[in-house]
Amino acid sequence: MISRVAESCCSPHDVMESDWKQFRDMAPKLRERYLTEKNARIVALLTDPKKTETERFWDALEVMEREAKVLHNCLDGYSRSSMQMYMLRMIGVGMLRKADMAAFSEELQRHVSFAFDDRM
C-alpha cells in the first residue's frame, strides 16, 4: 500500500499547513482511541477463564509487543514531510479511519483515499 504513495501523493512539501496542524493535533487522539480498543483485547486475554495464568501472561505479552511495534511504526518520528506516509500506515492498521479524514483538505483526502480501499 505505501508503495502507491509515489503514484498518488503530492510532494511532501505541498502539505498544507492546516493539514499538518490537524494531523499533529489528531495523532495523540488517534493513539488513545486505538489503544482503548487494543487494551480491551488485552484485558480479554488476561481474563480468559479457559487459559492458565501462564498462558494468559504470554498471550497478552505477545499482543502487547506486536502493538508496540505498530505504535512505533505509526507514531514515532513523523514530520510534515513524512505525514502522508504516516497517515497511510495509520490507515493500514485501522488507527486512522475514513471518518477522521473529514477534518483534512479535500486534496489530502483524495491523495490517501486509495488506502481505505486497500483495507477492505
C-alpha positions in Angstrom: 0.0 0.0 0.0 2.7 2.5 1.0 4.4 1.9 -2.3 1.4 3.5 -4.0 2.3 6.8 -2.3 4.5 7.9 -5.1 1.7 7.3 -7.6 -0.9 9.2 -5.7 0.6 11.7 -3.3 1.6 15.2 -3.9 5.0 16.3 -2.8 5.5 16.3 0.9 6.5 19.9 0.6 3.0 20.6 -0.7 1.3 19.6 2.5 -1.0 22.3 3.6 -0.2 24.0 6.9 -3.8 23.4 8.1 -3.5 19.6 7.3 -0.2 19.4 9.1 -1.6 21.2 12.2 -4.7 18.9 12.1 -2.6 15.8 11.9 -0.3 16.9 14.7 -3.3 17.6 16.9 -5.1 14.5 15.9 -2.3 11.9 16.3 -2.5 11.7 20.2 -6.3 11.2 20.0 -5.9 8.5 17.3 -3.4 6.8 19.5 -5.7 6.8 22.5 -8.7 5.5 20.6 -6.6 2.8 19.0 -5.2 1.8 22.4 -8.6 1.8 24.0 -9.6 -0.9 21.5 -6.3 -2.9 21.8 -6.3 -2.7 25.6 -9.8 -4.2 25.7 -8.5 -7.1 23.7 -5.5 -7.5 26.1 -7.9 -7.4 29.1 -9.9 -10.2 27.5 -6.7 -12.2 27.1 -5.7 -11.7 30.7 -9.1 -12.8 32.0 -9.8 -15.8 29.7 -11.1 -18.4 32.1 -10.1 -21.2 29.6 -6.4 -20.5 30.0 -3.9 -20.8 32.7 -2.3 -17.7 34.3 0.9 -18.5 32.4 -0.9 -18.8 29.0 -2.7 -15.5 29.7 0.5 -13.8 30.5 2.4 -14.9 27.4 -0.6 -14.4 25.1 -1.0 -10.8 26.4 2.7 -10.1 26.1 2.7 -11.3 22.5 -0.1 -8.9 21.6 1.5 -6.0 23.5 4.8 -6.5 21.8 3.1 -6.6 18.4 1.0 -3.5 19.2 4.1 -1.6 20.5 5.7 -2.1 17.0 2.5 -0.8 15.4 2.7 2.3 17.7 6.3 2.9 16.9 5.7 2.5 13.2 2.7 4.8 13.1 3.7 7.5 15.6 7.5 7.8 16.1 9.3 10.4 14.1 6.5 11.8 11.9 7.1 15.2 10.4 5.4 17.4 8.0 7.4 15.9 5.1 6.5 12.4 6.1 3.0 13.0 7.3 1.3 11.3 4.3 3.3 8.1 4.7 2.5 8.0 8.4 -1.2 8.5 7.6 -1.1 5.6 5.3 0.5 3.5 8.0 -2.2 4.5 10.4 -4.9 3.7 7.9 -3.4 0.3 7.3 -3.7 -0.7 10.9 -7.1 1.0 11.4 -5.8 3.8 13.6 -6.9 6.5 11.2 -10.4 6.0 9.8 -12.3 7.3 6.8 -14.5 9.5 9.1 -11.3 11.1 10.5 -10.4 12.3 7.1 -13.2 14.8 7.0 -11.0 17.1 9.1 -8.4 17.4 6.3 -8.4 19.2 3.0 -10.2 17.6 0.0 -6.8 17.4 -1.7 -5.3 15.3 1.0 -8.4 13.1 1.3 -8.0 12.4 -2.5 -4.3 11.5 -2.1 -4.9 8.9 0.6 -8.3 7.6 -0.3 -6.9 4.5 -2.1 -5.6 3.3 1.2 -9.1 2.8 2.5 -9.9 0.7 -0.5 -6.8 -1.5 0.2 -8.0 -2.2 3.7 -11.2 -3.9 2.6 
